[in-house]
């Protein structure tokens, strides 16, 4: 459950950034997000993807053990 909650928390930063970038792109068609911000968002997404298998493994283990 902790890994699932962590993924949810990590997804907030990229989601907010993408919404801001989309609004800025609508207002200014020549808009490009700063390279540092893109790298930061990519880092958050990377860690989300790292945790997805952890969630799947934990879910399978919980199903096998009859925890729920």
N, CA, C and O atoms as a GROMACS GRO file, in nm:
protein
  272
    1UNK      N    1   0.082  -0.119   0.000
    1UNK     CA    2   0.000   0.000   0.000
    1UNK      C    3   0.087   0.126   0.000
    1UNK      O    4   0.052   0.228  -0.059
    2UNK      N    5   0.201   0.117   0.067
    2UNK     CA    6   0.290   0.232   0.073
    2UNK      C    7   0.344   0.266  -0.066
    2UNK      O    8   0.353   0.383  -0.103
    3UNK      N    9   0.379   0.164  -0.144
    3UNK     CA   10   0.430   0.188  -0.280
    3UNK      C   11   0.321   0.253  -0.366
    3UNK      O   12   0.349   0.344  -0.444
    4UNK      N   13   0.198   0.206  -0.352
    4UNK     CA   14   0.087   0.263  -0.428
    4UNK      C   15   0.065   0.409  -0.391
    4UNK      O   16   0.045   0.494  -0.479
    5UNK      N   17   0.068   0.439  -0.262
    5UNK     CA   18   0.051   0.578  -0.217
    5UNK      C   19   0.167   0.665  -0.262
    5UNK      O   20   0.148   0.782  -0.295
    6UNK      N   21   0.287   0.609  -0.263
    6UNK     CA   22   0.404   0.684  -0.308
    6UNK      C   23   0.391   0.720  -0.456
    6UNK      O   24   0.423   0.832  -0.496
    7UNK      N   25   0.344   0.625  -0.536
    7UNK     CA   26   0.322   0.654  -0.679
    7UNK      C   27   0.222   0.767  -0.693
    7UNK      O   28   0.242   0.858  -0.774
    8UNK      N   29   0.115   0.762  -0.616
    8UNK     CA   30   0.015   0.869  -0.621
    8UNK      C   31   0.073   1.004  -0.585
    8UNK      O   32   0.043   1.105  -0.649
    9UNK      N   33   0.156   1.006  -0.483
    9UNK     CA   34   0.220   1.131  -0.442
    9UNK      C   35   0.320   1.181  -0.545
    9UNK      O   36   0.328   1.301  -0.573
   10UNK      N   37   0.397   1.089  -0.602
   10UNK     CA   38   0.496   1.128  -0.703
   10UNK      C   39   0.430   1.180  -0.831
   10UNK      O   40   0.489   1.261  -0.902
   11UNK      N   41   0.310   1.134  -0.860
   11UNK     CA   42   0.245   1.174  -0.985
   11UNK      C   43   0.191   1.317  -0.980
   11UNK      O   44   0.159   1.374  -1.084
   12UNK      N   45   0.181   1.375  -0.862
   12UNK     CA   46   0.126   1.510  -0.851
   12UNK      C   47   0.214   1.614  -0.920
   12UNK      O   48   0.164   1.701  -0.992
   13UNK      N   49   0.344   1.606  -0.900
   13UNK     CA   50   0.437   1.706  -0.957
   13UNK      C   51   0.433   1.705  -1.111
   13UNK      O   52   0.416   1.811  -1.171
   14UNK      N   53   0.447   1.588  -1.176
   14UNK     CA   54   0.440   1.589  -1.323
   14UNK      C   55   0.303   1.633  -1.376
   14UNK      O   56   0.294   1.702  -1.478
   15UNK      N   57   0.198   1.594  -1.306
   15UNK     CA   58   0.064   1.632  -1.352
   15UNK      C   59   0.047   1.783  -1.350
   15UNK      O   60  -0.002   1.841  -1.446
   16UNK      N   61   0.088   1.846  -1.242
   16UNK     CA   62   0.077   1.991  -1.232
   16UNK      C   63   0.163   2.059  -1.338
   16UNK      O   64   0.120   2.155  -1.401
   17UNK      N   65   0.285   2.008  -1.356
   17UNK     CA   66   0.374   2.066  -1.457
   17UNK      C   67   0.315   2.054  -1.597
   17UNK      O   68   0.319   2.150  -1.674
   18UNK      N   69   0.260   1.938  -1.630
   18UNK     CA   70   0.203   1.919  -1.764
   18UNK      C   71   0.082   2.010  -1.787
   18UNK      O   72   0.064   2.061  -1.897
   19UNK      N   73   0.002   2.028  -1.684
   19UNK     CA   74  -0.114   2.119  -1.697
   19UNK      C   75  -0.066   2.262  -1.721
   19UNK      O   76  -0.120   2.332  -1.806
   20UNK      N   77   0.035   2.305  -1.647
   20UNK     CA   78   0.089   2.440  -1.666
   20UNK      C   79   0.149   2.457  -1.805
   20UNK      O   80   0.128   2.559  -1.871
   21UNK      N   81   0.224   2.356  -1.850
   21UNK     CA   82   0.286   2.364  -1.982
   21UNK      C   83   0.181   2.366  -2.092
   21UNK      O   84   0.198   2.436  -2.192
   22UNK      N   85   0.074   2.290  -2.075
   22UNK     CA   86  -0.032   2.291  -2.176
   22UNK      C   87  -0.097   2.429  -2.184
   22UNK      O   88  -0.123   2.479  -2.294
   23UNK      N   89  -0.125   2.488  -2.070
   23UNK     CA   90  -0.183   2.624  -2.069
   23UNK      C   91  -0.089   2.725  -2.133
   23UNK      O   92  -0.131   2.810  -2.211
   24UNK      N   93   0.039   2.715  -2.099
   24UNK     CA   94   0.137   2.806  -2.157
   24UNK      C   95   0.149   2.784  -2.308
   24UNK      O   96   0.168   2.880  -2.383
   25UNK      N   97   0.139   2.661  -2.352
   25UNK     CA   98   0.145   2.631  -2.495
   25UNK      C   99   0.025   2.684  -2.571
   25UNK      O  100   0.038   2.725  -2.686
   26UNK      N  101  -0.090   2.684  -2.507
   26UNK     CA  102  -0.209   2.742  -2.571
   26UNK      C  103  -0.196   2.894  -2.583
   26UNK      O  104  -0.235   2.953  -2.684
   27UNK      N  105  -0.140   2.956  -2.479
   27UNK     CA  106  -0.124   3.101  -2.479
   27UNK      C  107  -0.014   3.146  -2.574
   27UNK      O  108  -0.024   3.252  -2.635
   28UNK      N  109   0.091   3.066  -2.585
   28UNK     CA  110   0.205   3.102  -2.669
   28UNK      C  111   0.248   2.976  -2.746
   28UNK      O  112   0.311   2.888  -2.688
   29UNK      N  113   0.215   2.968  -2.875
   29UNK     CA  114   0.248   2.848  -2.952
   29UNK      C  115   0.398   2.817  -2.958
   29UNK      O  116   0.437   2.704  -2.987
   30UNK      N  117   0.482   2.916  -2.932
   30UNK     CA  118   0.627   2.894  -2.935
   30UNK      C  119   0.683   2.851  -2.799
   30UNK      O  120   0.804   2.840  -2.782
   31UNK      N  121   0.595   2.827  -2.705
   31UNK     CA  122   0.639   2.790  -2.570
   31UNK      C  123   0.710   2.655  -2.572
   31UNK      O  124   0.666   2.561  -2.638
   32UNK      N  125   0.817   2.648  -2.498
   32UNK     CA  126   0.887   2.521  -2.472
   32UNK      C  127   0.926   2.520  -2.325
   32UNK      O  128   0.983   2.618  -2.276
   33UNK      N  129   0.895   2.414  -2.255
   33UNK     CA  130   0.930   2.410  -2.113
   33UNK      C  131   1.081   2.412  -2.094
   33UNK      O  132   1.155   2.364  -2.179
   34UNK      N  133   1.126   2.468  -1.984
   34UNK     CA  134   1.270   2.470  -1.957
   34UNK      C  135   1.327   2.329  -1.946
   34UNK      O  136   1.261   2.238  -1.897
   35UNK      N  137   1.448   2.312  -1.993
   35UNK     CA  138   1.510   2.179  -1.995
   35UNK      C  139   1.521   2.120  -1.855
   35UNK      O  140   1.499   2.000  -1.836
   36UNK      N  141   1.554   2.201  -1.759
   36UNK     CA  142   1.565   2.153  -1.622
   36UNK      C  143   1.433   2.101  -1.567
   36UNK      O  144   1.428   2.001  -1.496
   37UNK      N  145   1.325   2.170  -1.602
   37UNK     CA  146   1.193   2.127  -1.557
   37UNK      C  147   1.153   1.995  -1.622
   37UNK      O  148   1.092   1.909  -1.559
   38UNK      N  149   1.187   1.981  -1.748
   38UNK     CA  150   1.157   1.856  -1.818
   38UNK      C  151   1.234   1.740  -1.755
   38UNK      O  152   1.178   1.632  -1.734
   39UNK      N  153   1.360   1.762  -1.724
   39UNK     CA  154   1.439   1.657  -1.660
   39UNK      C  155   1.384   1.620  -1.522
   39UNK      O  156   1.384   1.504  -1.484
   40UNK      N  157   1.338   1.720  -1.450
   40UNK     CA  158   1.280   1.695  -1.317
   40UNK      C  159   1.154   1.610  -1.329
   40UNK      O  160   1.135   1.515  -1.253
   41UNK      N  161   1.068   1.645  -1.424
   41UNK     CA  162   0.944   1.569  -1.444
   41UNK      C  163   0.978   1.426  -1.488
   41UNK      O  164   0.915   1.331  -1.442
   42UNK      N  165   1.076   1.413  -1.576
   42UNK     CA  166   1.116   1.279  -1.620
   42UNK      C  167   1.167   1.196  -1.503
   42UNK      O  168   1.144   1.075  -1.498
   43UNK      N  169   1.235   1.259  -1.410
   43UNK     CA  170   1.284   1.188  -1.292
   43UNK      C  171   1.170   1.134  -1.207
   43UNK      O  172   1.175   1.021  -1.160
   44UNK      N  173   1.068   1.216  -1.188
   44UNK     CA  174   0.952   1.171  -1.111
   44UNK      C  175   0.882   1.054  -1.181
   44UNK      O  176   0.843   0.957  -1.117
   45UNK      N  177   0.867   1.066  -1.312
   45UNK     CA  178   0.801   0.959  -1.389
   45UNK      C  179   0.884   0.830  -1.383
   45UNK      O  180   0.829   0.721  -1.374
   46UNK      N  181   1.016   0.844  -1.390
   46UNK     CA  182   1.103   0.727  -1.379
   46UNK      C  183   1.077   0.652  -1.249
   46UNK      O  184   1.061   0.530  -1.249
   47UNK      N  185   1.072   0.726  -1.137
   47UNK     CA  186   1.052   0.659  -1.008
   47UNK      C  187   0.913   0.600  -0.995
   47UNK      O  188   0.894   0.499  -0.927
   48UNK      N  189   0.815   0.662  -1.059
   48UNK     CA  190   0.682   0.602  -1.061
   48UNK      C  191   0.687   0.467  -1.132
   48UNK      O  192   0.630   0.369  -1.084
   49UNK      N  193   0.756   0.464  -1.246
   49UNK     CA  194   0.766   0.339  -1.322
   49UNK      C  195   0.847   0.233  -1.249
   49UNK      O  196   0.822   0.113  -1.265
   50UNK      N  197   0.943   0.275  -1.170
   50UNK     CA  198   1.019   0.179  -1.091
   50UNK      C  199   0.929   0.113  -0.986
   50UNK      O  200   0.944  -0.006  -0.956
   51UNK      N  201   0.837   0.190  -0.931
   51UNK     CA  202   0.751   0.139  -0.824
   51UNK      C  203   0.633   0.056  -0.874
   51UNK      O  204   0.575  -0.019  -0.795
   52UNK      N  205   0.596   0.067  -1.001
   52UNK     CA  206   0.482  -0.010  -1.052
   52UNK      C  207   0.504  -0.160  -1.033
   52UNK      O  208   0.413  -0.227  -0.984
   53UNK      N  209   0.619  -0.216  -1.070
   53UNK     CA  210   0.636  -0.361  -1.046
   53UNK      C  211   0.629  -0.398  -0.897
   53UNK      O  212   0.583  -0.506  -0.862
   54UNK      N  213   0.674  -0.308  -0.811
   54UNK     CA  214   0.665  -0.334  -0.667
   54UNK      C  215   0.519  -0.347  -0.626
   54UNK      O  216   0.483  -0.437  -0.549
   55UNK      N  217   0.435  -0.259  -0.676
   55UNK     CA  218   0.292  -0.266  -0.646
   55UNK      C  219   0.233  -0.397  -0.698
   55UNK      O  220   0.155  -0.462  -0.629
   56UNK      N  221   0.270  -0.435  -0.820
   56UNK     CA  222   0.216  -0.558  -0.878
   56UNK      C  223   0.262  -0.681  -0.800
   56UNK      O  224   0.182  -0.773  -0.776
   57UNK      N  225   0.387  -0.684  -0.760
   57UNK     CA  226   0.437  -0.797  -0.683
   57UNK      C  227   0.368  -0.804  -0.547
   57UNK      O  228   0.330  -0.912  -0.502
   58UNK      N  229   0.353  -0.691  -0.483
   58UNK     CA  230   0.285  -0.688  -0.352
   58UNK      C  231   0.138  -0.729  -0.365
   58UNK      O  232   0.086  -0.800  -0.278
   59UNK      N  233   0.072  -0.686  -0.470
   59UNK     CA  234  -0.068  -0.722  -0.491
   59UNK      C  235  -0.081  -0.874  -0.512
   59UNK      O  236  -0.172  -0.937  -0.459
   60UNK      N  237   0.010  -0.930  -0.591
   60UNK     CA  238   0.006  -1.075  -0.613
   60UNK      C  239   0.033  -1.150  -0.483
   60UNK      O  240  -0.031  -1.251  -0.455
   61UNK      N  241   0.127  -1.101  -0.404
   61UNK     CA  242   0.158  -1.166  -0.276
   61UNK      C  243   0.039  -1.157  -0.181
   61UNK      O  244   0.008  -1.253  -0.110
   62UNK      N  245  -0.027  -1.043  -0.179
   62UNK     CA  246  -0.144  -1.028  -0.092
   62UNK      C  247  -0.257  -1.120  -0.137
   62UNK      O  248  -0.327  -1.178  -0.054
   63UNK      N  249  -0.276  -1.134  -0.268
   63UNK     CA  250  -0.381  -1.222  -0.319
   63UNK      C  251  -0.352  -1.368  -0.283
   63UNK      O  252  -0.444  -1.443  -0.250
   64UNK      N  253  -0.227  -1.408  -0.291
   64UNK     CA  254  -0.190  -1.546  -0.260
   64UNK      C  255  -0.203  -1.576  -0.110
   64UNK      O  256  -0.235  -1.688  -0.071
   65UNK      N  257  -0.177  -1.476  -0.029
   65UNK     CA  258  -0.179  -1.500   0.116
   65UNK      C  259  -0.320  -1.490   0.174
   65UNK      O  260  -0.343  -1.528   0.289
   66UNK      N  261  -0.413  -1.439   0.096
   66UNK     CA  262  -0.548  -1.423   0.145
   66UNK      C  263  -0.564  -1.308   0.241
   66UNK      O  264  -0.652  -1.309   0.327
   67UNK      N  265  -0.478  -1.207   0.227
   67UNK     CA  266  -0.481  -1.092   0.318
   67UNK      C  267  -0.610  -1.013   0.305
   67UNK      O  268  -0.654  -0.949   0.400
   68UNK      N  269  -0.671  -1.018   0.187
   68UNK     CA  270  -0.795  -0.943   0.169
   68UNK      C  271  -0.902  -1.034   0.123
   68UNK      O  272  -1.015  -0.990   0.101
   0.00000   0.00000   0.00000
